[in-house]
Amino acid sequence: MRDIRVIGDPVLRTPAEPVTDFDRELRRLIDEMFQAMYAVNGVGLAGPQIGVSRRLFVYDIAGRKGHLVNPVLTVDDEEEVLDEEGCLSVPDRQSRQPIYAPVARAAGVTVEGLDRLQQPVRVKARGSLARCFQHETDHLDGKLYVDRLPKNEARKIMLRT
Ligand SMILES: [Zn+2]
């Protein structure tokens, strides 16, 4: 089982590289990402979170499950929605559970990328799925949700990690 990297690990702050090989190893990696995500009741997991600095993520949220390789995110609806968001890579030092905070995200997005067989995938999303896509795409750019919080709110969270 792959360990989930937590804040402070440089891999989480490194922009990930595109996936170039659509081989058996990639398919195994995607399976391992689902396993690692389900083991901790997560709803999304990006490559860097298991120490793999590659542009891919898996998700299973609000009845929608899938994976995206080399995703490109487009905002369809810029209206900002404020909702609770947490991250497996930002756990509380004591409880080891994700720390949640309200984060503003665009209401609607489309993600385009490839699947494990290098076939094109396009998913339009609103609500929690749109939030998840924005959160996971941030991971691929070396960003964490705390970066999107007011400085004092981010500082409070950092003190708990
Ligand atoms: Zn996360």
Backbone and ligand atoms as CSV (ligand in chain L), in Angstrom:
chain,resi,resn,atom,element,x,y,z
A,1,MET,N,N,0.839,-1.205,0.000
A,1,MET,CA,C,0.000,0.000,0.000
A,1,MET,C,C,0.867,1.246,0.000
A,2,ARG,N,N,0.518,2.202,-0.843
A,2,ARG,CA,C,1.285,3.447,-0.941
A,2,ARG,C,C,0.934,4.402,0.204
A,3,ASP,N,N,1.949,4.980,0.810
A,3,ASP,CA,C,1.734,5.973,1.867
A,3,ASP,C,C,1.287,7.298,1.270
A,4,ILE,N,N,0.421,7.986,1.992
A,4,ILE,CA,C,-0.008,9.300,1.546
A,4,ILE,C,C,0.927,10.360,2.131
A,5,ARG,N,N,1.477,11.168,1.232
A,5,ARG,CA,C,2.411,12.218,1.638
A,5,ARG,C,C,1.647,13.364,2.286
A,6,VAL,N,N,2.271,13.954,3.304
A,6,VAL,CA,C,1.596,15.051,4.001
A,6,VAL,C,C,2.381,16.351,3.861
A,7,ILE,N,N,1.677,17.433,4.144
A,7,ILE,CA,C,2.215,18.781,3.993
A,7,ILE,C,C,3.588,18.882,4.667
A,8,GLY,N,N,4.529,19.510,3.969
A,8,GLY,CA,C,5.920,19.536,4.412
A,8,GLY,C,C,6.784,18.693,3.483
A,9,ASP,N,N,6.135,17.719,2.819
A,9,ASP,CA,C,6.850,16.893,1.836
A,9,ASP,C,C,6.991,17.703,0.537
A,10,PRO,N,N,8.219,17.884,0.055
A,10,PRO,CA,C,8.412,18.740,-1.136
A,10,PRO,C,C,7.665,18.266,-2.379
A,11,VAL,N,N,7.355,16.979,-2.474
A,11,VAL,CA,C,6.664,16.484,-3.683
A,11,VAL,C,C,5.302,17.159,-3.844
A,12,LEU,N,N,4.698,17.574,-2.730
A,12,LEU,CA,C,3.389,18.230,-2.783
A,12,LEU,C,C,3.490,19.666,-3.293
A,13,ARG,N,N,4.709,20.194,-3.329
A,13,ARG,CA,C,4.938,21.577,-3.767
A,13,ARG,C,C,5.644,21.639,-5.111
A,14,THR,N,N,5.738,20.488,-5.771
A,14,THR,CA,C,6.443,20.396,-7.048
A,14,THR,C,C,5.422,20.204,-8.170
A,15,PRO,N,N,5.398,21.092,-9.183
A,15,PRO,CA,C,4.502,20.860,-10.318
A,15,PRO,C,C,4.815,19.506,-10.957
A,16,ALA,N,N,3.762,18.709,-11.177
A,16,ALA,CA,C,3.952,17.351,-11.682
A,16,ALA,C,C,4.206,17.356,-13.189
A,17,GLU,N,N,4.889,16.324,-13.658
A,17,GLU,CA,C,5.216,16.157,-15.077
A,17,GLU,C,C,4.099,15.375,-15.776
A,18,PRO,N,N,3.888,15.643,-17.071
A,18,PRO,CA,C,2.886,14.867,-17.799
A,18,PRO,C,C,3.229,13.377,-17.818
A,19,VAL,N,N,2.189,12.562,-17.885
A,19,VAL,CA,C,2.359,11.126,-18.092
A,19,VAL,C,C,2.675,10.915,-19.567
A,20,THR,N,N,3.703,10.110,-19.860
A,20,THR,CA,C,4.076,9.872,-21.261
A,20,THR,C,C,3.898,8.410,-21.671
A,21,ASP,N,N,3.973,7.507,-20.694
A,21,ASP,CA,C,3.876,6.080,-21.022
A,21,ASP,C,C,2.548,5.506,-20.560
A,22,PHE,N,N,1.739,5.084,-21.517
A,22,PHE,CA,C,0.446,4.479,-21.191
A,22,PHE,C,C,0.612,2.958,-21.226
A,23,ASP,N,N,1.295,2.488,-20.204
A,23,ASP,CA,C,1.672,1.078,-20.178
A,23,ASP,C,C,1.049,0.383,-18.968
A,24,ARG,N,N,1.470,-0.839,-18.759
A,24,ARG,CA,C,0.945,-1.633,-17.652
A,24,ARG,C,C,1.247,-0.957,-16.302
A,25,GLU,N,N,2.407,-0.324,-16.239
A,25,GLU,CA,C,2.806,0.345,-14.994
A,25,GLU,C,C,1.819,1.470,-14.638
A,26,LEU,N,N,1.362,2.191,-15.647
A,26,LEU,CA,C,0.386,3.262,-15.404
A,26,LEU,C,C,-0.924,2.670,-14.888
A,27,ARG,N,N,-1.350,1.568,-15.495
A,27,ARG,CA,C,-2.608,0.948,-15.072
A,27,ARG,C,C,-2.505,0.456,-13.631
A,28,ARG,N,N,-1.329,-0.089,-13.283
A,28,ARG,CA,C,-1.125,-0.548,-11.907
A,28,ARG,C,C,-1.112,0.645,-10.940
A,29,LEU,N,N,-0.481,1.727,-11.380
A,29,LEU,CA,C,-0.419,2.938,-10.543
A,29,LEU,C,C,-1.832,3.456,-10.243
A,30,ILE,N,N,-2.689,3.479,-11.256
A,30,ILE,CA,C,-4.058,3.972,-11.056
A,30,ILE,C,C,-4.800,3.068,-10.071
A,31,ASP,N,N,-4.625,1.750,-10.200
A,31,ASP,CA,C,-5.251,0.815,-9.244
A,31,ASP,C,C,-4.749,1.092,-7.828
A,32,GLU,N,N,-3.453,1.321,-7.697
A,32,GLU,CA,C,-2.872,1.587,-6.371
A,32,GLU,C,C,-3.377,2.898,-5.790
A,33,MET,N,N,-3.630,3.868,-6.662
A,33,MET,CA,C,-4.152,5.149,-6.182
A,33,MET,C,C,-5.571,4.983,-5.647
A,34,PHE,N,N,-6.398,4.193,-6.351
A,34,PHE,CA,C,-7.742,3.922,-5.829
A,34,PHE,C,C,-7.664,3.210,-4.476
A,35,GLN,N,N,-6.786,2.207,-4.375
A,35,GLN,CA,C,-6.632,1.473,-3.105
A,35,GLN,C,C,-6.246,2.414,-1.972
A,36,ALA,N,N,-5.242,3.261,-2.242
A,36,ALA,CA,C,-4.747,4.182,-1.206
A,36,ALA,C,C,-5.842,5.174,-0.803
A,37,MET,N,N,-6.630,5.615,-1.783
A,37,MET,CA,C,-7.707,6.576,-1.505
A,37,MET,C,C,-8.815,5.923,-0.676
A,38,TYR,N,N,-9.242,4.735,-1.087
A,38,TYR,CA,C,-10.329,4.063,-0.365
A,38,TYR,C,C,-9.906,3.662,1.050
A,39,ALA,N,N,-8.624,3.331,1.224
A,39,ALA,CA,C,-8.132,2.887,2.535
A,39,ALA,C,C,-8.325,3.958,3.595
A,40,VAL,N,N,-8.378,5.212,3.164
A,40,VAL,CA,C,-8.535,6.303,4.134
A,40,VAL,C,C,-9.824,7.088,3.869
A,41,ASN,N,N,-10.765,6.433,3.164
A,41,ASN,CA,C,-12.075,7.036,2.898
A,41,ASN,C,C,-11.982,8.377,2.179
A,42,GLY,N,N,-11.008,8.483,1.288
A,42,GLY,CA,C,-10.862,9.715,0.514
A,42,GLY,C,C,-11.825,9.742,-0.656
A,43,VAL,N,N,-12.016,10.921,-1.247
A,43,VAL,CA,C,-12.889,11.075,-2.414
A,43,VAL,C,C,-12.106,11.489,-3.658
A,44,GLY,N,N,-10.812,11.767,-3.470
A,44,GLY,CA,C,-9.954,12.129,-4.597
A,44,GLY,C,C,-8.507,11.975,-4.183
A,45,LEU,N,N,-7.647,11.638,-5.151
A,45,LEU,CA,C,-6.222,11.487,-4.833
A,45,LEU,C,C,-5.413,11.778,-6.092
A,46,ALA,N,N,-4.400,12.612,-5.948
A,46,ALA,CA,C,-3.547,12.986,-7.077
A,46,ALA,C,C,-2.178,12.324,-6.930
A,47,GLY,N,N,-1.511,12.094,-8.074
A,47,GLY,CA,C,-0.204,11.426,-8.095
A,47,GLY,C,C,0.766,11.897,-7.022
A,48,PRO,N,N,1.005,13.229,-6.929
A,48,PRO,CA,C,1.984,13.702,-5.944
A,48,PRO,C,C,1.668,13.270,-4.512
A,49,GLN,N,N,0.394,12.994,-4.224
A,49,GLN,CA,C,0.023,12.608,-2.860
A,49,GLN,C,C,0.536,11.228,-2.462
A,50,ILE,N,N,0.945,10.435,-3.464
A,50,ILE,CA,C,1.607,9.175,-3.128
A,50,ILE,C,C,3.065,9.217,-3.598
A,51,GLY,N,N,3.562,10.435,-3.796
A,51,GLY,CA,C,4.975,10.604,-4.131
A,51,GLY,C,C,5.303,10.406,-5.591
A,52,VAL,N,N,4.266,10.355,-6.445
A,52,VAL,CA,C,4.483,10.184,-7.884
A,52,VAL,C,C,4.200,11.532,-8.556
A,53,SER,N,N,5.249,12.223,-8.986
A,53,SER,CA,C,5.100,13.579,-9.523
A,53,SER,C,C,4.694,13.522,-10.993
A,54,ARG,N,N,3.502,12.966,-11.226
A,54,ARG,CA,C,2.936,12.830,-12.570
A,54,ARG,C,C,1.524,13.385,-12.572
A,55,ARG,N,N,1.096,13.866,-13.769
A,55,ARG,CA,C,-0.197,14.544,-13.845
A,55,ARG,C,C,-1.325,13.538,-14.030
A,56,LEU,N,N,-1.810,13.015,-12.907
A,56,LEU,CA,C,-2.997,12.166,-12.945
A,56,LEU,C,C,-3.660,12.189,-11.584
A,57,PHE,N,N,-4.975,11.958,-11.601
A,57,PHE,CA,C,-5.697,11.809,-10.338
A,57,PHE,C,C,-6.847,10.826,-10.484
A,58,VAL,N,N,-7.315,10.315,-9.349
A,58,VAL,CA,C,-8.483,9.444,-9.297
A,58,VAL,C,C,-9.518,10.114,-8.396
A,59,TYR,N,N,-10.788,9.744,-8.587
A,59,TYR,CA,C,-11.844,10.327,-7.766
A,59,TYR,C,C,-13.021,9.374,-7.660
A,60,ASP,N,N,-13.768,9.505,-6.588
A,60,ASP,CA,C,-15.005,8.760,-6.394
A,60,ASP,C,C,-15.835,9.593,-5.430
A,61,ILE,N,N,-16.701,10.426,-5.991
A,61,ILE,CA,C,-17.430,11.400,-5.175
A,61,ILE,C,C,-18.805,11.642,-5.790
A,62,ALA,N,N,-19.801,11.737,-4.935
A,62,ALA,CA,C,-21.169,12.046,-5.373
A,62,ALA,C,C,-21.641,11.092,-6.478
A,63,GLY,N,N,-21.280,9.814,-6.354
A,63,GLY,CA,C,-21.724,8.812,-7.311
A,63,GLY,C,C,-20.961,8.818,-8.630
A,64,ARG,N,N,-19.913,9.643,-8.718
A,64,ARG,CA,C,-19.113,9.705,-9.939
A,64,ARG,C,C,-17.710,9.211,-9.622
A,65,LYS,N,N,-17.253,8.235,-10.387
A,65,LYS,CA,C,-15.959,7.620,-10.147
A,65,LYS,C,C,-15.149,7.636,-11.432
A,66,GLY,N,N,-13.856,7.880,-11.335
A,66,GLY,CA,C,-13.037,7.847,-12.538
A,66,GLY,C,C,-11.594,8.205,-12.276
A,67,HIS,N,N,-10.868,8.306,-13.359
A,67,HIS,CA,C,-9.478,8.745,-13.280
A,67,HIS,C,C,-9.215,9.643,-14.481
A,68,LEU,N,N,-8.277,10.540,-14.337
A,68,LEU,CA,C,-7.907,11.428,-15.438
A,68,LEU,C,C,-6.404,11.545,-15.504
A,69,VAL,N,N,-5.882,11.384,-16.716
A,69,VAL,CA,C,-4.445,11.487,-16.961
A,69,VAL,C,C,-4.215,12.758,-17.786
A,70,ASN,N,N,-3.204,13.534,-17.423
A,70,ASN,CA,C,-2.872,14.805,-18.072
A,70,ASN,C,C,-4.106,15.711,-18.210
A,71,PRO,N,N,-4.840,15.917,-17.127
A,71,PRO,CA,C,-6.076,16.703,-17.214
A,71,PRO,C,C,-5.814,18.195,-17.434
A,72,VAL,N,N,-6.712,18.803,-18.190
A,72,VAL,CA,C,-6.717,20.255,-18.367
A,72,VAL,C,C,-8.082,20.742,-17.921
A,73,LEU,N,N,-8.082,21.685,-16.993
A,73,LEU,CA,C,-9.327,22.155,-16.400
A,73,LEU,C,C,-9.732,23.503,-16.997
A,74,THR,N,N,-11.011,23.610,-17.360
A,74,THR,CA,C,-11.571,24.867,-17.856
A,74,THR,C,C,-12.728,25.266,-16.950
A,75,VAL,N,N,-12.768,26.527,-16.567
A,75,VAL,CA,C,-13.877,27.021,-15.746
A,75,VAL,C,C,-15.036,27.407,-16.667
A,76,ASP,N,N,-16.222,26.811,-16.435
A,76,ASP,CA,C,-17.424,27.120,-17.232
A,76,ASP,C,C,-18.295,28.146,-16.526
A,77,ASP,N,N,-18.256,28.115,-15.215
A,77,ASP,CA,C,-19.094,29.004,-14.412
A,77,ASP,C,C,-18.227,29.588,-13.299
A,78,GLU,N,N,-17.893,30.865,-13.459
A,78,GLU,CA,C,-16.947,31.504,-12.540
A,78,GLU,C,C,-17.549,31.865,-11.195
A,79,GLU,N,N,-18.860,31.729,-11.062
A,79,GLU,CA,C,-19.478,32.050,-9.778
A,79,GLU,C,C,-18.774,31.248,-8.682
A,80,GLU,N,N,-18.360,31.948,-7.611
A,80,GLU,CA,C,-17.626,31.252,-6.550
A,80,GLU,C,C,-18.572,30.657,-5.526
A,81,VAL,N,N,-18.298,29.414,-5.163
A,81,VAL,CA,C,-19.084,28.712,-4.151
A,81,VAL,C,C,-18.150,28.434,-2.977
A,82,LEU,N,N,-18.643,28.769,-1.769
A,82,LEU,CA,C,-17.851,28.543,-0.566
A,82,LEU,C,C,-18.361,27.263,0.095
A,83,ASP,N,N,-17.474,26.288,0.286
A,83,ASP,CA,C,-17.904,25.049,0.940
A,83,ASP,C,C,-16.716,24.413,1.650
A,84,GLU,N,N,-17.025,23.553,2.598
A,84,GLU,CA,C,-16.000,22.873,3.383
A,84,GLU,C,C,-15.164,21.973,2.478
A,85,GLU,N,N,-13.857,22.031,2.690
A,85,GLU,CA,C,-12.960,21.215,1.895
A,85,GLU,C,C,-11.828,20.733,2.792
A,86,GLY,N,N,-11.418,19.501,2.602
A,86,GLY,CA,C,-10.293,18.968,3.358
A,86,GLY,C,C,-9.353,18.254,2.414
A,87,CYS,N,N,-8.235,17.789,2.940
A,87,CYS,CA,C,-7.245,17.144,2.092
A,87,CYS,C,C,-6.533,16.051,2.888
A,88,LEU,N,N,-6.404,14.880,2.271
A,88,LEU,CA,C,-5.696,13.770,2.921
A,88,LEU,C,C,-4.259,14.144,3.255
A,89,SER,N,N,-3.706,15.097,2.509
A,89,SER,CA,C,-2.311,15.509,2.719
A,89,SER,C,C,-2.177,16.652,3.726
A,90,VAL,N,N,-3.313,17.076,4.280
A,90,VAL,CA,C,-3.283,18.128,5.310
A,90,VAL,C,C,-4.005,17.614,6.556
A,91,PRO,N,N,-3.400,16.629,7.250
A,91,PRO,CA,C,-4.059,16.054,8.421
A,91,PRO,C,C,-3.704,16.806,9.712
A,92,ASP,N,N,-4.610,16.698,10.665
A,92,ASP,CA,C,-4.350,17.216,12.004
A,92,ASP,C,C,-3.257,16.350,12.644
A,93,ARG,N,N,-2.303,17.009,13.279
A,93,ARG,CA,C,-1.148,16.307,13.870
A,93,ARG,C,C,-1.602,15.247,14.876
A,94,GLN,N,N,-2.612,15.588,15.679
A,94,GLN,CA,C,-3.040,14.657,16.718
A,94,GLN,C,C,-4.022,13.596,16.212
A,95,SER,N,N,-5.116,14.043,15.584
A,95,SER,CA,C,-6.167,13.081,15.190
A,95,SER,C,C,-5.806,12.323,13.915
A,96,ARG,N,N,-4.860,12.841,13.117
A,96,ARG,CA,C,-4.473,12.276,11.813
A,96,ARG,C,C,-5.610,12.391,10.789
A,97,GLN,N,N,-6.692,13.070,11.138
A,97,GLN,CA,C,-7.813,13.244,10.208
A,97,GLN,C,C,-7.612,14.529,9.397
A,98,PRO,N,N,-8.165,14.563,8.161
A,98,PRO,CA,C,-8.040,15.784,7.364
A,98,PRO,C,C,-8.624,16.998,8.098
A,99,ILE,N,N,-7.995,18.129,7.923
A,99,ILE,CA,C,-8.500,19.384,8.475
A,99,ILE,C,C,-9.379,20.038,7.408
A,100,TYR,N,N,-10.578,20.441,7.818
A,100,TYR,CA,C,-11.523,21.050,6.871
A,100,TYR,C,C,-11.616,22.559,7.069
A,101,ALA,N,N,-11.842,23.251,5.966
A,101,ALA,CA,C,-12.043,24.702,6.017
A,101,ALA,C,C,-12.875,25.111,4.802
A,102,PRO,N,N,-13.627,26.215,4.904
A,102,PRO,CA,C,-14.393,26.672,3.735
A,102,PRO,C,C,-13.450,27.272,2.692
A,103,VAL,N,N,-13.580,26.767,1.454
A,103,VAL,CA,C,-12.732,27.224,0.346
A,103,VAL,C,C,-13.635,27.681,-0.796
A,104,ALA,N,N,-13.324,28.825,-1.388
A,104,ALA,CA,C,-14.085,29.331,-2.535
A,104,ALA,C,C,-13.588,28.654,-3.813
A,105,ARG,N,N,-14.530,28.095,-4.559
A,105,ARG,CA,C,-14.192,27.436,-5.835
A,105,ARG,C,C,-15.214,27.824,-6.885
A,106,ALA,N,N,-14.819,27.717,-8.144
A,106,ALA,CA,C,-15.737,27.977,-9.249
A,106,ALA,C,C,-16.869,26.945,-9.238
A,107,ALA,N,N,-18.070,27.395,-9.598
A,107,ALA,CA,C,-19.257,26.538,-9.516
A,107,ALA,C,C,-19.274,25.424,-10.562
A,108,GLY,N,N,-18.717,25.703,-11.741
A,108,GLY,CA,C,-18.773,24.702,-12.806
A,108,GLY,C,C,-17.485,24.642,-13.599
A,109,VAL,N,N,-17.031,23.416,-13.866
A,109,VAL,CA,C,-15.793,23.239,-14.639
A,109,VAL,C,C,-15.941,22.078,-15.621
A,110,THR,N,N,-15.057,22.053,-16.592
A,110,THR,CA,C,-14.908,20.884,-17.465
A,110,THR,C,C,-13.453,20.434,-17.377
A,111,VAL,N,N,-13.265,19.137,-17.254
A,111,VAL,CA,C,-11.916,18.587,-17.267
A,111,VAL,C,C,-11.771,17.703,-18.504
A,112,GLU,N,N,-10.708,17.941,-19.251
A,112,GLU,CA,C,-10.412,17.106,-20.411
A,112,GLU,C,C,-9.048,16.475,-20.231
A,113,GLY,N,N,-8.958,15.213,-20.567
A,113,GLY,CA,C,-7.681,14.523,-20.438
A,113,GLY,C,C,-7.764,13.182,-21.131
A,114,LEU,N,N,-6.980,12.247,-20.622
A,114,LEU,CA,C,-6.927,10.911,-21.213
A,114,LEU,C,C,-7.225,9.880,-20.137
A,115,ASP,N,N,-7.652,8.703,-20.582
A,115,ASP,CA,C,-7.813,7.615,-19.623
A,115,ASP,C,C,-6.581,6.711,-19.685
A,116,ARG,N,N,-6.636,5.606,-18.945
A,116,ARG,CA,C,-5.471,4.730,-18.830
A,116,ARG,C,C,-5.087,4.078,-20.161
A,117,LEU,N,N,-6.030,4.079,-21.116
A,117,LEU,CA,C,-5.749,3.501,-22.434
A,117,LEU,C,C,-5.451,4.599,-23.467
A,118,GLN,N,N,-5.221,5.796,-22.967
A,118,GLN,CA,C,-4.882,6.962,-23.794
A,118,GLN,C,C,-6.053,7.440,-24.653
A,119,GLN,N,N,-7.264,7.084,-24.236
A,119,GLN,CA,C,-8.460,7.573,-24.933
A,119,GLN,C,C,-8.892,8.903,-24.321
A,120,PRO,N,N,-9.412,9.824,-25.148
A,120,PRO,CA,C,-9.829,11.118,-24.602
A,120,PRO,C,C,-11.020,11.011,-23.649
A,121,VAL,N,N,-10.970,11.792,-22.594
A,121,VAL,CA,C,-12.038,11.829,-21.597
A,121,VAL,C,C,-12.405,13.293,-21.384
A,122,ARG,N,N,-13.695,13.559,-21.268
A,122,ARG,CA,C,-14.160,14.925,-21.019
A,122,ARG,C,C,-15.300,14.824,-20.012
A,123,VAL,N,N,-15.145,15.495,-18.878
A,123,VAL,CA,C,-16.179,15.440,-17.836
A,123,VAL,C,C,-16.566,16.862,-17.444
A,124,LYS,N,N,-17.857,17.139,-17.543
A,124,LYS,CA,C,-18.402,18.418,-17.084
A,124,LYS,C,C,-18.872,18.233,-15.660
A,125,ALA,N,N,-18.598,19.176,-14.789
A,125,ALA,CA,C,-18.948,18.981,-13.387
A,125,ALA,C,C,-19.434,20.257,-12.722
A,126,ARG,N,N,-20.365,20.064,-11.786
A,126,ARG,CA,C,-20.793,21.133,-10.892
A,126,ARG,C,C,-20.745,20.575,-9.477
A,127,GLY,N,N,-20.978,21.417,-8.495
A,127,GLY,CA,C,-21.078,20.938,-7.124
A,127,GLY,C,C,-19.801,20.313,-6.614
A,128,SER,N,N,-19.956,19.223,-5.820
A,128,SER,CA,C,-18.788,18.635,-5.155
A,128,SER,C,C,-17.799,18.031,-6.151
A,129,LEU,N,N,-18.292,17.552,-7.304
A,129,LEU,CA,C,-17.364,17.003,-8.301
A,129,LEU,C,C,-16.497,18.119,-8.906
A,130,ALA,N,N,-17.117,19.264,-9.172
A,130,ALA,CA,C,-16.355,20.411,-9.691
A,130,ALA,C,C,-15.305,20.851,-8.669
A,131,ARG,N,N,-15.678,20.853,-7.409
A,131,ARG,CA,C,-14.744,21.200,-6.327
A,131,ARG,C,C,-13.583,20.205,-6.293
A,132,CYS,N,N,-13.910,18.931,-6.367
A,132,CYS,CA,C,-12.899,17.876,-6.353
A,132,CYS,C,C,-11.921,18.051,-7.523
A,133,PHE,N,N,-12.433,18.308,-8.724
A,133,PHE,CA,C,-11.558,18.471,-9.899
A,133,PHE,C,C,-10.604,19.650,-9.716
A,134,GLN,N,N,-11.109,20.735,-9.141
A,134,GLN,CA,C,-10.252,21.911,-8.931
A,134,GLN,C,C,-9.192,21.611,-7.877
A,135,HIS,N,N,-9.594,20.902,-6.824
A,135,HIS,CA,C,-8.672,20.533,-5.747
A,135,HIS,C,C,-7.552,19.619,-6.270
A,136,GLU,N,N,-7.940,18.611,-7.057
A,136,GLU,CA,C,-6.954,17.641,-7.553
A,136,GLU,C,C,-6.035,18.276,-8.604
A,137,THR,N,N,-6.599,19.129,-9.455
A,137,THR,CA,C,-5.761,19.809,-10.451
A,137,THR,C,C,-4.750,20.712,-9.764
A,138,ASP,N,N,-5.167,21.348,-8.677
A,138,ASP,CA,C,-4.217,22.154,-7.884
A,138,ASP,C,C,-3.029,21.297,-7.437
A,139,HIS,N,N,-3.310,20.070,-6.966
A,139,HIS,CA,C,-2.216,19.187,-6.524
A,139,HIS,C,C,-1.180,18.994,-7.633
A,140,LEU,N,N,-1.656,18.896,-8.876
A,140,LEU,CA,C,-0.740,18.647,-9.998
A,140,LEU,C,C,0.132,19.870,-10.287
A,141,ASP,N,N,-0.305,21.024,-9.793
A,141,ASP,CA,C,0.468,22.260,-9.964
A,141,ASP,C,C,1.252,22.607,-8.696
A,142,GLY,N,N,1.310,21.678,-7.755
A,142,GLY,CA,C,2.058,21.916,-6.523
A,142,GLY,C,C,1.343,22.824,-5.538
A,143,LYS,N,N,0.010,22.919,-5.687
A,143,LYS,CA,C,-0.780,23.786,-4.797
A,143,LYS,C,C,-1.621,22.966,-3.833
A,144,LEU,N,N,-1.897,23.548,-2.670
A,144,LEU,CA,C,-2.763,22.927,-1.670
A,144,LEU,C,C,-3.913,23.881,-1.352
A,145,TYR,N,N,-5.012,23.336,-0.828
A,145,TYR,CA,C,-6.186,24.189,-0.611
A,145,TYR,C,C,-5.898,25.317,0.360
A,146,VAL,N,N,-4.945,25.125,1.275
A,146,VAL,CA,C,-4.622,26.192,2.226
A,146,VAL,C,C,-4.114,27.449,1.512
A,147,ASP,N,N,-3.564,27.285,0.298
A,147,ASP,CA,C,-3.083,28.439,-0.476
A,147,ASP,C,C,-4.236,29.349,-0.892
A,148,ARG,N,N,-5.449,28.804,-0.885
A,148,ARG,CA,C,-6.617,29.566,-1.343
A,148,ARG,C,C,-7.401,30.176,-0.187
A,149,LEU,N,N,-6.855,30.047,1.019
A,149,LEU,CA,C,-7.516,30.604,2.204
A,149,LEU,C,C,-6.916,31.958,2.547
A,150,PRO,N,N,-7.700,32.791,3.273
A,150,PRO,CA,C,-7.094,34.006,3.819
A,150,PRO,C,C,-5.884,33.626,4.679
A,151,LYS,N,N,-4.855,34.492,4.661
A,151,LYS,CA,C,-3.586,34.158,5.333
A,151,LYS,C,C,-3.752,33.689,6.782
A,152,ASN,N,N,-4.624,34.389,7.534
A,152,ASN,CA,C,-4.770,34.024,8.955
A,152,ASN,C,C,-5.438,32.661,9.120
A,153,GLU,N,N,-6.365,32.335,8.206
A,153,GLU,CA,C,-7.021,31.023,8.249
A,153,GLU,C,C,-6.009,29.921,7.901
A,154,ALA,N,N,-5.198,30.182,6.899
A,154,ALA,CA,C,-4.171,29.210,6.490
A,154,ALA,C,C,-3.191,28.978,7.643
A,155,ARG,N,N,-2.840,30.071,8.323
A,155,ARG,CA,C,-1.876,29.965,9.428
A,155,ARG,C,C,-2.446,29.088,10.548
A,156,LYS,N,N,-3.727,29.275,10.849
A,156,LYS,CA,C,-4.372,28.464,11.901
A,156,LYS,C,C,-4.304,26.971,11.566
A,157,ILE,N,N,-4.525,26.665,10.297
A,157,ILE,CA,C,-4.467,25.260,9.873
A,157,ILE,C,C,-3.044,24.733,9.962
A,158,MET,N,N,-2.090,25.541,9.522
A,158,MET,CA,C,-0.691,25.105,9.561
A,158,MET,C,C,-0.230,24.772,10.987
A,159,LEU,N,N,-0.783,25.498,11.938
A,159,LEU,CA,C,-0.404,25.247,13.337
A,159,LEU,C,C,-0.920,23.895,13.836
A,160,ARG,N,N,-1.937,23.362,13.161
A,160,ARG,CA,C,-2.503,22.068,13.573
A,160,ARG,C,C,-1.827,20.885,12.870
A,161,THR,N,N,-1.030,21.163,11.837
A,161,THR,CA,C,-0.428,20.063,11.056
A,161,THR,C,C,0.891,19.606,11.700
L,1,ZN,ZN,ZN,-5.840,17.109,-1.475
